Structures are given as C-alpha cells and as structure tokens.
Amino acid sequence: MAPKKTIMKIYSSEITPEQTYYAQSQSRRQFFKTAGLVASGALLSACAPSTPSTVDPAPTAIKPEKPVTAGQTDELGDAITQYDAISNYNNFYEFTTDKQGVAQMSAGFVSSPWKVQVGGLVNNPKTFDIDDLRKIAPIERIYRMRCVEAWSMVIPWSGFTLSNLLKQVDPKSEAKYVRFETLLDSNRFPGQRDRSFPWPYTEGLRLDEAMHDLTLLATGIYGKPLLPQNGAPIRLVVPWKYGFKSIKSIVKIDLVAEQPTSLWMKSGPSEYGFYSNVNPEVSHPRWSQSSERRIGEMARRRTLLFNGYADQVASLYAGMDLRKNY
C-alpha cells in the first residue's frame, strides 16, 4: 500500500498550531492539576492504573466525512494533543514509574551517538547509526495513541516505515516475527535497577504487522527530535495496538522464527498477550477497555476497535478469535 493512499485513509485529528499550544499551555497545566492526572505507579502494566477507575458513559463517535490532510479537522474534530502534555505525561519505567516525573528523571539522557543493530534471520545484517536512520524515507504521520490504562493522545510523529528498514536487511523466508530490544544500562536508565522487571524491555510483532505501512519507527514528534521521555532517539509506533507495544529507545531488532515473549508478557502473563490490539470488547482483567479519556478532555469517549484503524489492519487478523488472541 502506498504511503499516500494509506494516509488518506487514516482518521487522525486536526493539527493545533504550535503557537496556539503555547498560548494555552498555562491553562493546560492547571487542567492537569484539577483533573487529577497523577502517575499510576502500577507495576503490572506499562500504562495501567494503580486502582481501577469508574468508566463514564462515552459519547457516540462521529463517522468520518472526509480524508485528512494537514490543517483540517478529522472525523471527530479532535485536536492534536498539546506538546506540553505529550512531553510531560509519559510511561517510561526505565526512568521512573511516575508519569509526571519521567521528564525530570530523563533530563540529560544522551541519545547521540546511537546505533541500532538489525539482524537475526536476515541475509544482510546491518548496524545503523541514528543519523543514517533519520534519512530513511522520512515521513510525517498523525496517529491516535491508546494506552492500555484507558487514556489516549493524538500525536504527530515523524520518522519512517519499519518496512523500509527491514527491506534493507532482506528477511529470510523462515523469519516470521520481529523482536525489539531497548537499551540496557542502569546508569542511564535508573529505573532498570528495579529488579522486579525482567529488563531489558523487549517487544515483538508478527512480520506482516511489522511490514504494514502504518507501522513506524519514529525519530521525531511535533516537528522536533524525540525527547528522552518520548523514547529518544528512536521508537516503534504501532497505532492500532496499546501504547506499551511501541517500545522506546531501541538498540536491537532481530528477525526470528518463534513468537517473542515481551517484558509485559513475562511480568503479567495473565494480563498481557502478544497481540495487544486495541479492542473495546475485551476488558483488561482489572478494568474495562470500552471507553477512554483523551488527555485534555473532561468527558470519556468510546474506544474504537483497532483504535479506529480497522479498515487498514483488520485483514491481518482474518479468521482469528480476537478474544483469545488478545
């Protein structure tokens, strides 16, 4: 699927000019205080609440009326989440479990030089420098991000499709999955000193998911390079899956024959499966996934199957039981 065609199908949200954000940032900070957006500190989810919350009735979603282009509103009239929120409300347990403490804890994190090793079942293994990665078919995409905690954002990413990277290493026919690994360095990632987690952070995708045109390796956000708290210098973005699948600060990508076991599958095998597709019909064992709260909004909204990207990705799971293959 060509990138242009795919982008026209994506139901993402209107771009709020950054100058508008700056004018509103003071009131936004006050909103976070009054809305009680505090860190969960939960140890059984990359973005799971410490206590289940009551789910409010969600408004009916409006169906899309037109394709999205820069400067237009999306089918719901949503605005991109403000930069201040995106950069100060984060799940990144390698630094801290405190969402609003990640930015401070990650200050000074050095993400250059940085290399990403790509190998495993490939014919042409390579190690890429971050500067070279940033030159791979750069694109910009606006994606919804749905956390398993039942909050969400709308984020403007820049980067390149993962498929463009994988094509360079030429996967072998026996490669069925892609395994990702985050940097392991407790001096730079103080949260990795917490040995209750099986560090390093690992994640995985089926090869066809990894090769899908919506799957990105992001190197920037809001037209700027990724900040440490957002996964600098390079992270995965899979918009139809819960946010914890989008592994940050990647140093290693391997093509493998067997399904990888992610950090959260090891930590909470009864709660987190391999696919982790956004599905309002499948509740987390400790809370409902039927609705979500968009950061910056007071009311809840109905969660969409595959986070609203069903037209693009549902065919990947044809014939599968989405309740069993969660």
N, C-alpha and C positions, 0 to 999 in steps of 0.2 A: 504494500500500500504506500503510495507516495506521500511524503510528509504534508504537502499542501492539501491533498484530499483529506487526510486524517484530521488536520487542524480544522478544516471546515466542518467536520462532524463533531468536534469536541464542544460540549456545552459548558464552557467556563464563564468567568464573570468579568464584568466591566473593569477597566483599569482606572483606579483612582489616581489622578496626577499626584506625583510625589509632593508637590508644593501644597496641595490640599491636605495631605497627611501631616506635614509639618505644622500647618495652621491648627490642626485638630489634636496634635499629639498630647498637649497638656490635659485636655478633657478626656482623652482616651486613658491616660494613666489614672485619672480619677475614677473612670468607669471600672477599671480592673479592681480598684480598691473596693468600690461599693458593690460590685458584682461578686466579690469573694472568690476571685480566680486565684486560688492558692495552690501550691505544689502538693501533689498527692503523696509522695514518698512511698508509694506502693512498691513492694519488692517482687510482685508476681506478674508484672506487666510492664512493657516498655512505656506504656502510657495508660495505665489502669488506675482508677481511683482507689484511695485507701479505704473508703467506705462507699457502698452503693448509694446512689442518689435517686430521688424520685424523678420519674420521667414525666414531663409535662406533655399534654396533647400537642401534636405537631400540626402546623398548618398544611393544607394541601399544596403540593408542588405545582407550579405552573409549567405547562408543556412548552418546549422551545418553539419559537416562531420564526427564527432566522439564524443563519450561521454566524459565528462570532468572528469579528475582525477587530483589530486594535482600535480602541476608543469607543466601542459600542458596549451596550449592556448585554448580559447574557439572558437566557430564557427566564431567569428568576429576578433579574435586575440587581444582582448582588455586586458588591464592590470587592475588589481585591483587599485582602487583609492588610492592614497598615504595617509598614516596615518596622515600626517600633514594637508591635506585638509579635511579629514573626521573629524578631531578633532578641526578644526578652521573655518569651514563653516557650520553653523548649524542653524536650525529653532527650537527655544525653547522659546516661548513667555513668559513662566513663569519667565524667566530671563530677556530677552530683545527682542525687535523686530529686533535688529541689528544682522544680521547673523554672522558677524565677531567680534561681541562683546560678544557673548554668553560664549566663553571660559573664558574670563576675569571675566565676571559677575558671573560665576558659580564656580570660584576658591574658594576652602574651603567648598563647599557644602558637608555636612556629609550624607553619604548614608549607614552607618552602625552604630548602629543596624537598621534593616529594616524588616518590616513584611508585608505580603500580605494576606488579608482576602478573602477567596473564599467561597461564599455562595449563597443565593437565592434558586432557585428551585433545590436543591440537597439533597440527602439522607445522606450525610456525610460532612457537612460543616467543614472547617478547616482554621486555621490561620498558615501560613507557615513563618518560619524565612528564610531570604535570604540565609544563609549558607546551609540550607536544600534544598532550591530550586536549588542551584547550583549543587547538587548531583543527580538531577533527570535526568537520561539517557542523560548525556552530549554528544552533537554532535557539529560538525562544518559544516557550510554551506557558500557558496559563492553566494550572491544574488545581482541582479541589484536592485537599488532603484531609482524610478522615482518620482520626485517631481511634484506636480500639476503646479508649476511655469514653467515647461518645461526644467529643468536641471536634471541631473542624476549622480549617482555614482555607483561603483561596490564595494561591501563591504563584507569582510569575517567576518561572525558572529560566535559566539559560544553561546550555550545555550541548549534548549531542546524544543521538540514539545509541543505546548499548549495542544494537546490531552492527553499527558502523565500526565499533571496536572489535567485536567478535569476528567479523569478516576478515579483519587483518591477520588474525591468528589461525584462521582456517580450521574450524572444529572437525574432528574425526567423526566418522559415521556412528561410532559407539558412544559418543557423547550425548547424554540425554538431559543433563542438568547443569546448572551453573552455580558454583559455590563462591560466596563472597566473604571476605575477612577484613575486619577493622585492625588498625594499628594496635599492637600490644606493647605498651610502655607505661608502666605505673608512675614514672617520674613526670611524664607529660599528661597522663590521664590518671589523676589521683583516685578517681572512683574505682579503678581496677585493683586497688588494694583491698577492696571488699571481696573476700574470697567466697562469699555465698553465691557469687555468679561464676559460671564456667567461662571465664574470659579466654581468648578474645571473642568479641561479638562476631557471630557468624550468621549468615542468611543464605537462602537458596531460592532459585527459580527453576521451573522446567525450561528446557531450551527454547521451546516455542514461545513461552511467556517472555523470555529474555530477548528474543528476536523480534517481538512485536514492536510496531512503530511507536506506540505510546510509551515504551519503557526507556527512560532517560538515565544518563549519567550527568548529573548537574554539577556545574562548576561556579554558578553564579545565581544570584537572587536579586530581584528588583533592579536589574541592570548593573549590579555591583558584584564583585567576587564574593563567594561564600564566606560568611563569618565562621569562626571556630564553633560557636554554639549551633550553627546550622549544618555542620558536617564538613567544614573545610579540610582539604581543598576540593574533594570530590566525593559525591554520594550518589546512591541509587535513588530513583524516583519511579515508583510503580503506582499510578494514581487510582487504580481500581482495587488496591489492597490496603489493609490497615497500615498506618504510618510506620509501625515498628519494622515492617518488611523493608523499608527504604533505608538500608544500612548506611552509616556515615563514615567518613574518613577512611576510605577503602585503600588497602595496600596490596591486596591479593585477590585475584579472580581465577578460579580453576574450572575447567570443563571436566565433568565427572560422569560416570555411568550410573551411579546409585544416588538415590534421593538424599540430599544433605540433611543433617539434623541441625537446626538453628539453635542459637542460645536460648530462645524462649521456649522451644520445644523441649530442651533439656531441663530448663528451670521449672516449667509448668506444663508437663505433658498432657494433663487432663484439661488444660485450658487453652492451649495454643497449638494449632495444627500447622501443617506445612503450607497450605494454600493461603489462608488468612484473607480471603476475598471479602470485601465489604458486603454484608448480607443482612438486611434488617429482619429477616425471618429466623435467623439463627442467633440466639442470645448468648452472650458470654455467660458462663456458669454463675457469675455474681451480679450481672446487670443486663438490662435489655439493650439491644442494638437498634431498636426500631426508630429512634429519633436521635438527634444530635443538637448540640448548641454551637453555632458558629461564633467563633471568638469575635467579640464586638457587638453581638446581638443579645437581646434580653430573652426573646422567645425561642423555643425549640422548633426545629424543622424536621420533616420526615426524612429519614435516611433512604437513599436510593440504592437499589441493587447494583453491585459493582461500582458504587459511588457515582452512578449516573453514566457510566461508560459501557453499559451493556451492549449497545449497538456495535461497539468496536471489539469487545472481548468475549462476549458470551459464547461464541463459536468455539473458543478454546476449551470449553468445558462441556461440550455437547455430549449428552448421554451420561454424565456424571451426576451422582447424588450430592447436591451441594450442602446437604446437612451432614452427611458422613465425611465428605471431603472438605472439611472446613479449614 
